Amino acid sequence: MDDFVEIVEVSPRDGIQNELKILSLNTKLELIQRGLDAGLRRFEVTSFVNPKRVPQMADADDVAAGLPRTTDARFIGLTLNARGFNRAMAANLDEANFVVVASDTFNQRNQGVTTQDSINTFAQSKANGNGTIDMGITVAAAFGCPFEGEVSISRLMHVVEGCMAHNPFELALADTIGVASPKDVKDRVAAVKTAFPDIRLRLHLHNTRNTGFANAWAGIEAGVSSLDASLGGVGGCPFAPKATGNIATEDLTYMLSRAGVRTNVSLDKAIEASAWLEKQLGKTVPGMVMKAGGFPGNDRVT
């Protein structure tokens, strides 16, 4: 197990995309800045999707234009189709994260096409990008689908193999509806790493059923070096019933710090950022460490 784990901050995208309150452009940019101040250096900042379907992301181009480009951070835009990819490339982001869903039913509901159609679009977009932007791919519902139920490892690997045929620079497995167990994580990470030992592998976990942090630890033990998290634990998918809550950045930072794993994130500043976000949203957010505080209570960057 590595002694460093990268936390990819997704609150500006997955964290707020399902909220009834739509944050202003300046509030979104301040959220990103507060994450930077806490030591986070990789962010999924927005998604280039139809604003009629996800109005919270209607200002995606403006968010990209307002990013602090003088930092050493990397900024990611989520895309679902060729139009979204073209917008991400035009926005001069560092990475495009293309989503493919492990089940056809969910892919049809989310993107209007089959899973294979989305893989084909990823391949064409990557060719059109011609190396000007790093392209990663996320396999959503990799641990279970809200419409089809169980997603077998053989089905997951069929989709992963289709994606990997087009050489993404990173692969992410997403527990979009928060149904995975630690054993599921270990088994699926092992299957991917056995087939593709050199791929950069990332996990996107939801704490919907209170297994997110156990799953994060299982992923780290299995060899994953990047984890998505969201300040305050906010988040959810608008198109997946009851897909609430990412794992909270400050809770993950605390757990890893206590275990001696570095993240380069300031726990105190992550807590401050989560408390600020809670005020902006006008609601109690799920994060626990922001309520309880750290132990022994001093600011630690790990």
C-alpha angles and dihedrals in degrees: 000000000000120000091224129060123186116225113209108204112222102168094107089059118017091021097063105020093094098042121115090217110073112214120223123249092253091050091052091050091048089051089056091046092051088052090052090049088054091056100260111144107179122058138178093215104179146336126246099222139131106295090212089063098037108023091173088072097045092113096053094128092049092049090052091048092051098051118123098249095180092076128090090243127120119224124207131199120201117227134185103182145010094280092053091048092051090052091049091051092047089050090061095233121165096236142017115211108205116200125218119175120224092223125058094219094056092041089054092049094044101038107011095240139075124276091253090051089055091049089051091051090050090053093049093045091050090052091048091049089058093199096306092120130027110249121207127175131219121204102211123205087022091153101036143340126233090219106033099030119213119036109206122222089241091056091046092050091048089057093042091051090051090052095044091054085076097050106240112194089230137016123208127193112208127203088202096176099032100245102128126113125208089257090054090052094049093046095048096042089050091051092051095044092048091054096038109021096172100050120115102242126201133178128218107196133183123204093212094132098027095259098103099101094043086051091050091054091047089052092051091049088050091055106267112146102185129057130182116226138165129220109254091008092270121156150085144166118267091211100048117073114241093356093151133165135008118225108277117254095220093046091050091046090052094048093049093044092053088050093052096251116138123228102161087231123130107231094204093051092046088053090049091050091050092050089050091050090050089057092048091052093044093223141088111270125212100246114121106191091056086062099040100034127221130294128268081010103235123121109265129185108198 
